[in-house]
Amino acid sequence: MEKRTGPHKKALQIIKYFRHETPDYNYLRAVFQHLRKELHVVVTTESKKLPYVPTEAELRKYYEVVWQAKNIQDMIIIKTLLYTGIRVSELIRLTINDIDFDRFQMKIVAGKGKKDRIVPFPKSFREPLAMHVSNASKNNQISLFESSWKKPYSDRGIRKMLEKYSEIAGMSHTVSPHKLRHFLFTWLKSQGVDDALIQPYSGHETRASLEVYSKLSLSNAQEAYNEKIKNFPV
């Protein structure tokens, strides 16, 4: 088999055939569909693997290490991820004004798909979160979470912090923001909470997107969340 030209170099070689066409996406897609057909290229898809989800025992072991470290802001960040299931990109954009302590909710502004949504947190979390917000306000913070550099956390900063505790806890899998998200929704499913109630809080486009959580085992939606979250393992 002859050595293939790299994809980028090959694209540069054939671009001359398209430049004068001023092609759009649909045109290019149609051309390459015909190209695959003429070359008898079979479209292959990789089977989707179920995401790794920590067990309750692993989660307790992980959070015990977080608690022992006595870093209050780290605790609040990790519990925010655990209780709300928000994405790390949404976490680092949270502001103090996004917290509604009366309704036990957080507003996610321009989440995935540029859509706003509301997510709940447990009543038991209100007091420690309020204390954190009080301290942040005294420091004239706008962002809910800031690093020691007095700047909003980066995606990388949050992931490194979670990874640090994973290593200390001797976890077989690194705990990431998305694994905490998977844990919450899988756990809610195991508690009998219907997809129709989880979907508005998860930020998934459709209930079908939540199928993975079924395979692994919030008005009235908030009530279901409030009732079940009392038994959350952390």
C-alpha positions as CSV (number, residue, x, y, z in Angstrom):
1,M,0.0,0.0,0.0
2,E,1.4,3.3,-1.0
3,K,2.0,6.0,1.6
4,R,-1.0,8.3,1.9
5,T,-0.7,12.1,1.6
6,G,-1.7,13.8,4.9
7,P,-5.3,15.0,5.0
8,H,-4.3,18.7,5.3
9,K,-1.8,18.5,2.4
10,K,-4.4,16.6,0.3
11,A,-7.0,19.4,1.0
12,L,-4.5,22.0,-0.2
13,Q,-3.9,20.0,-3.4
14,I,-7.7,19.8,-4.3
15,I,-8.7,23.2,-3.1
16,K,-8.0,24.6,-6.6
17,Y,-10.9,22.6,-7.9
18,F,-13.3,24.2,-5.5
19,R,-12.2,27.8,-5.0
20,H,-13.9,29.2,-8.1
21,E,-17.1,27.4,-7.1
22,T,-17.4,29.4,-3.8
23,P,-18.8,26.2,-2.2
24,D,-21.0,26.1,0.9
25,Y,-21.2,23.3,3.4
26,N,-24.1,21.4,1.7
27,Y,-22.3,21.5,-1.6
28,L,-19.1,20.1,-0.2
29,R,-21.0,17.4,1.7
30,A,-22.8,16.3,-1.5
31,V,-19.5,16.2,-3.5
32,F,-17.8,14.0,-0.9
33,Q,-20.8,11.8,-0.6
34,H,-20.4,11.1,-4.4
35,L,-16.6,10.7,-3.9
36,R,-17.1,8.1,-1.2
37,K,-19.5,6.2,-3.5
38,E,-17.2,6.3,-6.5
39,L,-14.3,5.1,-4.4
40,H,-16.4,2.4,-2.7
41,V,-15.6,3.8,0.7
42,V,-17.7,2.2,3.4
43,V,-18.9,4.5,6.1
44,T,-18.0,3.1,9.5
45,T,-19.1,4.1,12.9
46,E,-17.6,3.4,16.3
47,S,-19.8,1.8,18.8
48,K,-20.6,4.2,21.6
49,K,-19.2,3.2,25.0
50,L,-21.1,3.8,28.1
51,P,-19.3,6.5,30.2
52,Y,-17.6,5.5,33.4
53,V,-19.7,6.6,36.4
54,P,-18.2,6.5,39.9
55,T,-20.0,4.2,42.4
56,E,-21.4,5.7,45.6
57,A,-18.6,4.1,47.6
58,E,-16.0,5.7,45.3
59,L,-17.7,9.1,45.5
60,R,-17.8,9.0,49.3
61,K,-14.1,8.0,49.3
62,Y,-13.3,10.9,46.9
63,Y,-15.3,13.5,48.9
64,E,-13.7,12.4,52.1
65,V,-10.3,13.5,50.7
66,V,-11.9,16.8,49.6
67,W,-13.3,17.3,53.1
68,Q,-10.0,16.4,54.8
69,A,-8.2,19.1,52.7
70,K,-10.4,21.8,54.4
71,N,-10.4,24.0,51.3
72,I,-13.8,25.6,51.5
73,Q,-14.0,26.9,48.0
74,D,-13.0,23.5,46.5
75,M,-15.7,21.9,48.6
76,I,-18.3,24.4,47.3
77,I,-17.2,24.0,43.7
78,I,-17.3,20.2,43.8
79,K,-20.7,20.1,45.5
80,T,-22.0,22.6,43.0
81,L,-21.0,20.2,40.2
82,L,-22.4,17.3,42.1
83,Y,-25.8,18.8,43.0
84,T,-26.6,20.6,39.8
85,G,-24.9,18.5,37.1
86,I,-23.8,21.6,35.2
87,R,-21.0,21.5,32.7
88,V,-17.6,22.9,33.7
89,S,-18.0,25.6,31.0
90,E,-21.2,26.7,32.7
91,L,-19.7,26.5,36.2
92,I,-16.9,29.0,35.5
93,R,-19.3,31.5,34.1
94,L,-21.6,31.5,37.1
95,T,-21.9,34.9,38.8
96,I,-23.1,35.8,42.3
97,N,-26.3,37.2,40.9
98,D,-27.1,33.9,39.2
99,I,-27.9,32.4,42.6
100,D,-31.5,32.4,43.9
101,F,-31.4,31.5,47.6
102,D,-35.1,31.8,48.0
103,R,-35.9,29.2,45.3
104,F,-32.8,27.1,45.8
105,Q,-31.9,27.6,42.1
106,M,-29.0,28.7,39.9
107,K,-29.5,30.4,36.5
108,I,-27.3,29.1,33.7
109,V,-26.9,31.8,31.2
110,A,-26.1,30.8,27.6
111,G,-25.4,27.2,28.3
112,K,-24.9,24.6,25.6
113,G,-26.8,25.6,22.5
114,K,-26.7,29.2,23.8
115,K,-29.8,28.5,25.9
116,D,-30.6,29.7,29.4
117,R,-31.9,27.3,32.0
118,I,-32.5,27.0,35.7
119,V,-31.0,24.2,37.8
120,P,-31.8,23.3,41.5
121,F,-29.6,22.8,44.5
122,P,-30.5,21.2,47.8
123,K,-31.9,23.2,50.7
124,S,-29.1,21.8,52.8
125,F,-26.6,23.5,50.4
126,R,-28.0,27.0,50.9
127,E,-26.1,27.9,54.0
128,P,-22.6,26.9,53.0
129,L,-23.2,28.5,49.5
130,A,-24.5,31.7,51.1
131,M,-21.4,31.9,53.3
132,H,-19.3,31.5,50.2
133,V,-21.2,34.2,48.4
134,S,-20.9,36.5,51.4
135,N,-17.2,36.2,51.5
136,A,-17.0,36.6,47.7
137,S,-19.1,39.8,47.9
138,K,-16.7,41.2,50.5
139,N,-13.9,40.7,48.0
140,N,-15.9,42.6,45.4
141,Q,-16.2,39.4,43.2
142,I,-18.6,39.2,40.3
143,S,-17.9,35.6,39.4
144,L,-19.1,33.0,41.9
145,F,-15.7,31.3,41.9
146,E,-12.3,32.9,41.6
147,S,-8.8,31.5,41.7
148,S,-6.1,32.7,44.0
149,W,-5.1,35.1,41.2
150,K,-8.5,36.9,41.8
151,K,-9.7,35.9,38.3
152,P,-12.5,33.5,37.3
153,Y,-11.4,29.9,37.1
154,S,-10.5,28.4,33.8
155,D,-11.8,25.1,32.5
156,R,-8.3,23.7,33.0
157,G,-8.1,25.0,36.5
158,I,-11.2,23.2,37.6
159,R,-10.1,20.0,36.0
160,K,-6.7,20.1,37.6
161,M,-8.2,20.7,41.0
162,L,-10.5,17.6,40.6
163,E,-7.6,15.5,39.3
164,K,-5.5,16.5,42.4
165,Y,-8.1,15.0,44.7
166,S,-8.5,11.9,42.5
167,E,-4.8,11.2,42.9
168,I,-4.8,11.7,46.6
169,A,-7.8,9.4,46.9
170,G,-6.1,6.8,44.8
171,M,-9.0,6.6,42.4
172,S,-8.8,4.1,39.5
173,H,-10.4,6.7,37.2
174,T,-9.8,10.4,37.4
175,V,-12.9,12.2,38.6
176,S,-13.8,14.9,36.0
177,P,-16.7,17.4,35.9
178,H,-18.5,15.3,33.4
179,K,-18.2,12.2,35.5
180,L,-19.8,14.1,38.4
181,R,-22.5,15.1,36.0
182,H,-23.0,11.5,34.9
183,F,-23.2,10.4,38.5
184,L,-26.0,12.9,39.4
185,F,-28.2,12.0,36.5
186,T,-27.6,8.3,36.8
187,W,-28.3,8.5,40.5
188,L,-31.6,10.4,39.9
189,K,-32.6,7.8,37.4
190,S,-31.9,5.0,39.9
191,Q,-34.1,6.9,42.3
192,G,-37.0,6.7,39.9
193,V,-36.9,10.3,38.7
194,D,-38.4,10.4,35.1
195,D,-36.4,11.6,32.1
196,A,-39.1,14.3,31.6
197,L,-38.1,15.8,34.9
198,I,-34.4,15.5,34.5
199,Q,-34.2,16.8,30.9
200,P,-35.0,20.5,31.6
201,Y,-32.2,20.7,34.3
202,S,-29.6,18.6,32.4
203,G,-29.5,20.9,29.4
204,H,-30.0,18.0,27.0
205,E,-32.0,18.9,23.9
206,T,-34.3,15.9,24.1
207,R,-35.3,13.1,26.4
208,A,-33.6,10.7,23.9
209,S,-30.3,12.3,24.9
210,L,-30.8,10.9,28.4
211,E,-31.0,7.3,27.2
212,V,-27.5,6.6,28.4
213,Y,-28.5,7.2,32.0
214,S,-31.3,4.6,31.7
215,K,-28.8,2.1,30.4
216,L,-26.5,2.7,33.4
217,S,-28.9,1.5,35.9
218,L,-36.5,19.1,38.0
219,S,-42.5,23.7,39.4
220,N,-43.2,19.7,40.1
221,A,-39.8,18.7,38.6
222,Q,-38.1,20.7,41.4
223,E,-40.3,18.8,43.9
224,A,-39.0,15.5,42.6
225,Y,-35.4,16.7,42.8
226,N,-35.9,18.1,46.4
227,E,-37.4,14.8,47.6
228,K,-34.7,12.6,46.2
229,I,-31.6,14.7,46.8
230,K,-32.1,14.3,50.6
231,N,-30.7,10.9,50.2
232,F,-27.7,11.9,48.0
233,P,-24.5,10.1,49.2
234,V,-22.5,13.3,49.7
